[in-house]
């Protein structure tokens, strides 16, 4: 398993979602093919830090998968409209 860390920033640095709610929304946008085994999020100073464990053969692949899942969630979940991956 590989660990990828990524951060998401809400619009206007005002996070209306809890870290647990964001985690749930990311899970809803992950597929079995993504190979994600665990997602943990926590709010830190106007952003949400996300740690994701994946089953991937290389770190670059894990990083790509996590980026893709986060971007997919931002595109498809109305509550994440205006969020960005940083």
N, C-alpha and C positions, 0 to 999 in steps of 0.2 A: 504494500500500500504506500501511496505517496501523499504528502501533505501539500496543498496549495493554499496560500493566503491571498486574499483579495479584499478590497474595500469598496463599499457602495456609499454614495453620497446622495441624500435626499435633496430635492429642490429647496432652496432658501435655508439650508442647514437646519430645517425643522422636521424632525422625524416623528411622524404620527403613529408609526408602527413600533411595536416592541421587537426586541431581537428574536424572540420566539416566533412572533408572527412572520417576520421576514424569513426565518428558517423554514417555516411551513410553506411559504410561497415559493421558495427556491425548490423545495422537495416536489411541489406540484408541477414544476417545470422541468424536472429531471426525468430522464427515461432510463429504463434498465440498461440500454446500450451505453449510457454515459459512465457506468461503472462507479457511481458514487456510493460510498458506504456510510459516510457520516458528515453532517453539516452542523457547524456551531457558529453562532453570530453573537456579537456584543456591541453595544453602542459605545462609541468613544469620540468625544469632542466633535459633534456635528457630522459624524459618519458612522457607518456600521462596518466593523471588521468581521470578515467571514473566513473561517478555516474549514477546508473541505478535504476529506480523505477520499481518494479514488483508487481504483484498481487500474493502473496504467503501466505500460512498460518503460516509459521515460517521463522525466519531470516536465518537459515541454508539452507532452501530450496531456498530462494532468492539468497543467496551466491552461491549455487551450480549451479543454472540456469545461473547466470551471468558468472561464470567461464566457464561453458560449451559453452555458446554463443561466448565468446572471443576465446576460444580454437578452436571452429568450424571455426571462421573467419580466424584465423591464418593458419589453415590447408588448407582452400579452396580458399583463396584470394591470388593471386600471389604478389600483392603489399605489403602483410603482411608477406611474407616469411622471416624467421629469427627473427620475433618478439617473445617476451616472455611475459607471464603473471607473474607479480611480486606482 
